[in-house]
Amino acid sequence: MSQSAAKGRVEFYARLLTPFLLCLILCAPALAAVGGVWDPDPISGAVISGAAIIASAFMLGWVGEAAELDLAGGLAVGLLAIVTILPEYVVSVYFAFAAGTDPSMTQYASANVTGANRLLLGFGWPVVALIGFLALRGNKKRGQKNPDASKKLGIVIDEEARTDLGFLLISSLIALIIPFTGQLHLLVGILLVLIFGAYLWRQSHAEREEPELEGTAALVGGLPKWGRRAFIAAVFLIAATIILMCAEPFAHDLIAAGGALGVNQYLLVQWLAPIASEAPEFSLAILFAAKGKPALGLAILISSKVNQWTALAGSLPIAYVMGGGSPALPMDARQVEEFTLTIGQTVMGIGLLLALRFGARAASALFLLFAVTFVFPDPAVRLWLAGLYFVITAVLFVRHRKLLWPTFKAPFDIPKNQV
């Protein structure tokens, strides 16, 4: 091997390993606390545990993307889906499991689920649209030709996205059972998880393009075949283990930190935890949008929404039963209100995408209604907002009524390569 080749290899591995080493350094304080080396106060504990979960989520995201090169069909889709929701899944499932024996945890069981879902639509979708528009306009000004560039803010998504919208529509109709009954029953949870399984099967047989890897994921993908596979497996096990170890202390410290700071504990669980766990996914979607590929960025967030609204929500009553609870996870008035808001926002998002275009008015409406829920936390106002979501949805469904049936039946259509 020549000196220049050896130097190139050293530089490659330095660029590859540096992000992972930095993430492990961020995880070290939380692991020391878990191991009993030191006992941080609740605020410090929440910060270091949250940092460890964020760092581990980034590691999972990088190797999860690169795994598309080695795993075909359902294996790739299944792994990526699990990787996407793992941080939220672990935190939410822990609260639901703990609620089986500790009723005080019940109020937090659904907080992370509703927060993560609303954050994805109300913040993630509009931000990707805005950044994608600015990137495409910037490329046009620099003389770079791009067929997606437009004078108006808007994203045109692929026809295959109708399958995702169909699964969202079906799961949202099932989710309506929750506010009407005031509980999340085990049978509803199992049904949502089965829908998630059907989604994985359907996506695994859809036409798939060669994955577009960026940044650290591209470096992982550049490893030799068997070295790449070993590296991905090792990082996945390490990151997943760290998340599992930090989930419980993060949950408890987050609640205790809210009490110490005088901040509403429910809101901390609902918003701070999802912000931490969604960071890698948002970063990836924003990265694609910034590179002039907003449709790909939005597709990532739509797929994640399906995962969260089926597997994540459906896992709650299952974990509750496993933790010693009854077959139905009880919902108090606040949780019913939060689920109603989340369902309303979800169906509105479906309505806005029925024409497979996400424009400026759609992005603005989602963001503004999402922001209003923070400005007006009063339950009566939030229920009015939920009603507004449903009214807008009804208008959109009537306007695009010819697209409703194709969207509803899209999950049931047999993929062309299976006919």
SULGI-V278004 format. One record per pair of residues at least 12 apart in sequence whose C-alpha atoms are under 7 Angstrom apart, sorted by the first residue. I is the first residue (numbers start at 0). J is the second residue. Records with the same first field share a line. If there is no record, write none. Layout:
I=J / J
This chain:
15=215 / 218 / 219
19=58
22=54 / 55
25=50 / 51 / 54
26=50 / 51 / 54
28=47
29=47 / 48 / 51
41=252 / 255 / 256
42=252 / 256
44=249 / 252
45=249 / 252 / 253
48=245 / 249
49=249 / 275
52=86 / 242 / 276
53=275 / 276 / 278
55=238 / 241 / 242
56=86 / 276 / 279
57=279
58=238
59=82 / 235 / 238
60=82 / 279
61=215 / 216
62=216 / 219 / 231
63=79 / 82
64=212 / 216
65=212 / 216 / 217 / 219 / 220
67=210
72=203 / 204
73=199 / 200 / 203
76=199 / 203
77=199
80=306
83=303
84=306 / 307
86=242 / 276
87=273 / 276
88=311
89=243 / 246
90=246 / 250
91=108 / 109 / 111 / 112
92=314 / 315 / 318
93=247
94=107 / 108
95=108 / 315 / 318 / 319
96=318 / 319 / 321 / 322
97=322
98=319
99=319 / 320 / 322 / 323 / 324
100=322 / 323 / 324
107=265 / 268
110=265 / 268 / 269
111=268 / 269 / 272 / 273
112=311 / 312
113=337 / 338 / 341
114=269 / 270 / 273
115=273
116=304 / 307 / 341
117=341
119=300 / 304
121=365 / 366 / 369
122=366
123=281
124=297 / 362
125=362 / 363 / 366
127=284 / 285 / 288 / 293 / 296 / 297
128=153 / 154 / 293
129=152
130=288 / 289
131=288 / 289 / 291 / 292 / 293
132=152 / 153
134=289 / 290 / 291
135=148 / 291
136=148
152=358 / 359
153=356 / 357 / 358 / 359
154=293 / 294 / 356 / 357 / 358
155=294 / 355 / 356 / 357
156=294 / 355 / 356
161=406 / 409
162=406 / 409 / 410
163=302 / 305
164=349 / 406
165=406 / 407 / 408 / 409 / 410
166=305 / 410
167=305
168=346 / 407
170=191 / 309
171=342 / 346
178=335 / 338 / 339
181=329 / 330 / 335
182=327 / 328 / 329 / 330
183=316 / 327 / 328 / 329
184=316 / 326 / 327 / 328
185=316 / 317 / 326 / 327
187=313
188=312 / 313 / 314 / 316 / 317
189=313
191=309 / 310 / 313
192=309 / 310 / 313
194=309
195=306 / 309 / 310
204=414
205=414
253=267 / 268
284=296 / 297 / 299
316=328
336=382
339=385
340=385
343=385 / 388 / 389
344=388
346=392
347=388 / 389 / 391 / 392
350=392 / 395 / 396
351=395
353=399 / 402
